[in-house]
Amino acid sequence: NPAWHGTSAWKLPWREANQVTVNIGGLSFQPVSEGSIILGTTKGGWVYGSQRPSFEARVPMFFALEHPLTSSEVGAILGIKNDGADSAMEALTSFDLHELAERLTKTEAFESFTEKNPVGWELRAPTEAEWRQGHAQNVIHLGAGLTERLADAPASNYRGAMMDGRPRPNELLGPASSQASAIAVHPRKPSVIAVTSVPLERPLPNVVARLILSPVRTGRAIRVPQNTERWSNVRSEVLWTTVL
C-alpha cells in the first residue's frame, strides 16, 4: 500500500525477537506487536463529531511500560531516593516526561539497544494509536479514574490524523497550543475510554504518564484527509430527506 511507503519501521530486521523485554534505566519495556487499529467512529450525530472520521492506523512494533511511571521509578532515573508510597506519579508534566526521556537516551542501555537495532528510536509518551494498540494487546494498562498524557496534540476531530501512529503535531493557535491530548478511563466503568486534553506544563490530580520506546517514522506523513467528500454528503442528505 503506497500509504506506508517511507516508513522504515516496517522493515525492522529483528521482528522475530519481538517477545524480548527491553530494560533501560531500571524500566522494563514490553513488546507490542505491529498491526492495525481502527480509531474513531462512523456514527452520525453531533455528539460523535469529535470522533469522526473513522480510519485505520498502522502501528509498527514498539516497546511500552505496562503501567504509568511511579514515584520510585522517576526517583531512580533522577538519582533521588524515594521513601514514600510507590504509586503512579501525578506530578509529571509533559515537559518533565520529555526531560526523563532525554536522560534515559544518554544511558548505556539505550545506546546499546540502538546500536544493535539501528533504525532510529525515540523515548516519549505514546500516541493514541500506539496506546490503543498496546491496550488491545493487554500490554498497556491504566487504572479507573486516571488520565494519561499522550504525545499527540489535541484536535477537534480525526481530520488530519497520522495514519502510521506517529505523534500528531500541534497546529493550533490560542490556549489549545499549550495542551496535550490525553486518554481518560471512566472512574466506575474501566471499559469506557475517552480522549481529552491536559495542560503541557501543569500537573493535575489523577493525570499520569508513561514512556514508550518507538521507532522513528521517516518519510512523508500520510494523514487523514482534511476535507470530506462533499458530493457524497450531498447525495446522502438528498436521499434521506427524500425518504423522510
KOLKE-349535 format. One record per residue (C-alpha): z, y, x; residue number from 0. Coordinates in steps of 0.2 Angstrom, whole numbers, m for minus. Layout:
BEGIN
{atom {Z, Y, X}, NUM} ...
//
This chain:
BEGIN
{atom {0, 0, 0}, 0} {atom {m5, 17, 8}, 1} {atom {11, 25, 1}, 2} {atom {21, 16, 15}, 3} {atom {9, 20, 30}, 4} {atom {18, 28, 44}, 5} {atom {35, 21, 40}, 6} {atom {39, 12, 56}, 7} {atom {55, 5, 49}, 8} {atom {45, m8, 40}, 9} {atom {39, m16, 57}, 10} {atom {56, m20, 64}, 11} {atom {55, m34, 77}, 12} {atom {72, m41, 73}, 13} {atom {72, m44, 55}, 14} {atom {75, m62, 57}, 15} {atom {93, m57, 64}, 16} {atom {97, m47, 48}, 17} {atom {113, m55, 45}, 18} {atom {121, m48, 61}, 19} {atom {136, m36, 59}, 20} {atom {134, m20, 70}, 21} {atom {151, m14, 77}, 22} {atom {151, 4, 83}, 23} {atom {167, 14, 87}, 24} {atom {178, 2, 78}, 25} {atom {167, 2, 62}, 26} {atom {158, m13, 55}, 27} {atom {141, m10, 48}, 28} {atom {135, m24, 37}, 29} {atom {116, m28, 35}, 30} {atom {107, m23, 19}, 31} {atom {91, m31, 17}, 32} {atom {74, m22, 14}, 33} {atom {67, m21, m3}, 34} {atom {63, m10, m18}, 35} {atom {74, m2, m30}, 36} {atom {70, 7, m47}, 37} {atom {78, 24, m49}, 38} {atom {78, 35, m64}, 39} {atom {73, 30, m82}, 40} {atom {59, 30, m94}, 41} {atom {69, 35, m109}, 42} {atom {64, 51, m118}, 43} {atom {75, 65, m125}, 44} {atom {83, 80, m116}, 45} {atom {99, 71, m112}, 46} {atom {89, 60, m100}, 47} {atom {79, 74, m92}, 48} {atom {88, 74, m76}, 49} {atom {85, 55, m74}, 50} {atom {66, 56, m76}, 51} {atom {53, 51, m70}, 52} {atom {57, 33, m66}, 53} {atom {50, 27, m49}, 54} {atom {51, 14, m36}, 55} {atom {59, 17, m19}, 56} {atom {55, 5, m5}, 57} {atom {70, 4, 7}, 58} {atom {69, m3, 25}, 59} {atom {83, m14, 31}, 60} {atom {99, m4, 37}, 61} {atom {117, m7, 40}, 62} {atom {131, 1, 30}, 63} {atom {150, 2, 29}, 64} {atom {156, m8, 15}, 65} {atom {169, 5, 9}, 66} {atom {171, 23, 12}, 67} {atom {179, 29, 28}, 68} {atom {198, 28, 28}, 69} {atom {210, 40, 37}, 70} {atom {214, 27, 51}, 71} {atom {195, 24, 54}, 72} {atom {192, 43, 56}, 73} {atom {208, 45, 67}, 74} {atom {201, 31, 78}, 75} {atom {184, 40, 80}, 76} {atom {193, 56, 84}, 77} {atom {206, 48, 95}, 78} {atom {220, 53, 84}, 79} {atom {234, 41, 80}, 80} {atom {237, 39, 61}, 81} {atom {254, 34, 55}, 82} {atom {251, 37, 36}, 83} {atom {244, 26, 22}, 84} {atom {227, 19, 26}, 85} {atom {217, 25, 11}, 86} {atom {199, 32, 8}, 87} {atom {199, 49, 16}, 88} {atom {196, 63, 4}, 89} {atom {197, 77, 16}, 90} {atom {180, 75, 23}, 91} {atom {166, 87, 21}, 92} {atom {148, 84, 23}, 93} {atom {149, 94, 40}, 94} {atom {164, 83, 45}, 95} {atom {154, 67, 42}, 96} {atom {140, 74, 52}, 97} {atom {152, 78, 67}, 98} {atom {159, 60, 66}, 99} {atom {141, 53, 66}, 100} {atom {137, 63, 81}, 101} {atom {152, 57, 90}, 102} {atom {148, 39, 87}, 103} {atom {130, 41, 93}, 104} {atom {137, 45, 110}, 105} {atom {147, 28, 111}, 106} {atom {141, 14, 122}, 107} {atom {140, 3, 107}, 108} {atom {127, 14, 99}, 109} {atom {117, 16, 114}, 110} {atom {117, m2, 117}, 111} {atom {111, m6, 100}, 112} {atom {97, 7, 101}, 113} {atom {91, 0, 117}, 114} {atom {89, m17, 110}, 115} {atom {81, m11, 94}, 116} {atom {70, 4, 100}, 117} {atom {63, 10, 83}, 118} {atom {74, 26, 81}, 119} {atom {91, 26, 72}, 120} {atom {102, 38, 64}, 121} {atom {120, 38, 58}, 122} {atom {123, 48, 42}, 123} {atom {128, 46, 24}, 124} {atom {117, 35, 13}, 125} {atom {103, 42, 1}, 126} {atom {104, 37, m17}, 127} {atom {90, 24, m14}, 128} {atom {100, 16, 0}, 129} {atom {117, 17, m9}, 130} {atom {110, 8, m24}, 131} {atom {101, m4, m14}, 132} {atom {117, m8, m4}, 133} {atom {127, m9, m21}, 134} {atom {114, m20, m29}, 135} {atom {116, m32, m14}, 136} {atom {135, m31, m15}, 137} {atom {137, m23, 2}, 138} {atom {142, m6, m3}, 139} {atom {157, m4, m14}, 140} {atom {165, 12, m22}, 141} {atom {181, 12, m32}, 142} {atom {183, 18, m50}, 143} {atom {185, 36, m52}, 144} {atom {179, 40, m35}, 145} {atom {164, 51, m30}, 146} {atom {154, 48, m14}, 147} {atom {144, 61, m4}, 148} {atom {126, 57, m1}, 149} {atom {113, 63, 12}, 150} {atom {101, 69, m2}, 151} {atom {100, 87, m8}, 152} {atom {104, 90, m26}, 153} {atom {89, 91, m38}, 154} {atom {87, 94, m57}, 155} {atom {76, 78, m59}, 156} {atom {67, 65, m48}, 157} {atom {51, 76, m46}, 158} {atom {48, 77, m28}, 159} {atom {60, 62, m23}, 160} {atom {57, 52, m7}, 161} {atom {49, 36, m11}, 162} {atom {54, 27, 6}, 163} {atom {73, 31, 4}, 164} {atom {74, 44, 17}, 165} {atom {85, 59, 14}, 166} {atom {79, 72, 1}, 167} {atom {78, 89, 10}, 168} {atom {87, 104, 2}, 169} {atom {73, 115, m5}, 170} {atom {84, 125, m17}, 171} {atom {90, 143, m17}, 172} {atom {106, 151, m23}, 173} {atom {123, 141, m25}, 174} {atom {114, 124, m26}, 175} {atom {108, 126, m7}, 176} {atom {126, 123, m2}, 177} {atom {128, 107, m12}, 178} {atom {125, 89, m8}, 179} {atom {120, 75, m20}, 180} {atom {134, 63, m24}, 181} {atom {137, 46, m33}, 182} {atom {151, 45, m45}, 183} {atom {159, 30, m53}, 184} {atom {167, 31, m70}, 185} {atom {186, 30, m69}, 186} {atom {188, 17, m83}, 187} {atom {171, 9, m83}, 188} {atom {166, 4, m65}, 189} {atom {149, m2, m71}, 190} {atom {144, 16, m76}, 191} {atom {137, 26, m61}, 192} {atom {130, 44, m62}, 193} {atom {123, 56, m50}, 194} {atom {132, 73, m47}, 195} {atom {134, 86, m33}, 196} {atom {148, 92, m22}, 197} {atom {150, 106, m10}, 198} {atom {144, 103, 8}, 199} {atom {158, 112, 16}, 200} {atom {173, 110, 4}, 201} {atom {183, 94, 2}, 202} {atom {188, 89, m16}, 203} {atom {200, 77, m24}, 204} {atom {193, 59, m26}, 205} {atom {177, 63, m16}, 206} {atom {175, 51, m1}, 207} {atom {161, 47, 12}, 208} {atom {154, 33, 22}, 209} {atom {141, 31, 36}, 210} {atom {126, 20, 37}, 211} {atom {115, 15, 52}, 212} {atom {97, 18, 46}, 213} {atom {80, 18, 54}, 214} {atom {72, 35, 55}, 215} {atom {57, 36, 44}, 216} {atom {42, 43, 53}, 217} {atom {25, 49, 47}, 218} {atom {22, 60, 31}, 219} {atom {34, 58, 17}, 220} {atom {27, 50, 1}, 221} {atom {35, 59, m14}, 222} {atom {36, 58, m32}, 223} {atom {23, 70, m39}, 224} {atom {30, 87, m44}, 225} {atom {19, 89, m60}, 226} {atom {17, 77, m75}, 227} {atom {1, 71, m81}, 228} {atom {m1, 85, m94}, 229} {atom {m16, 77, m104}, 230} {atom {m7, 61, m106}, 231} {atom {8, 70, m113}, 232} {atom {m3, 80, m125}, 233} {atom {m11, 64, m131}, 234} {atom {6, 56, m134}, 235} {atom {13, 71, m143}, 236} {atom {m3, 72, m154}, 237} {atom {m2, 53, m158}, 238} {atom {17, 53, m163}, 239} {atom {15, 70, m173}, 240} {atom {1, 62, m182}, 241} {atom {11, 46, m186}, 242} {atom {26, 56, m191}, 243} 
//
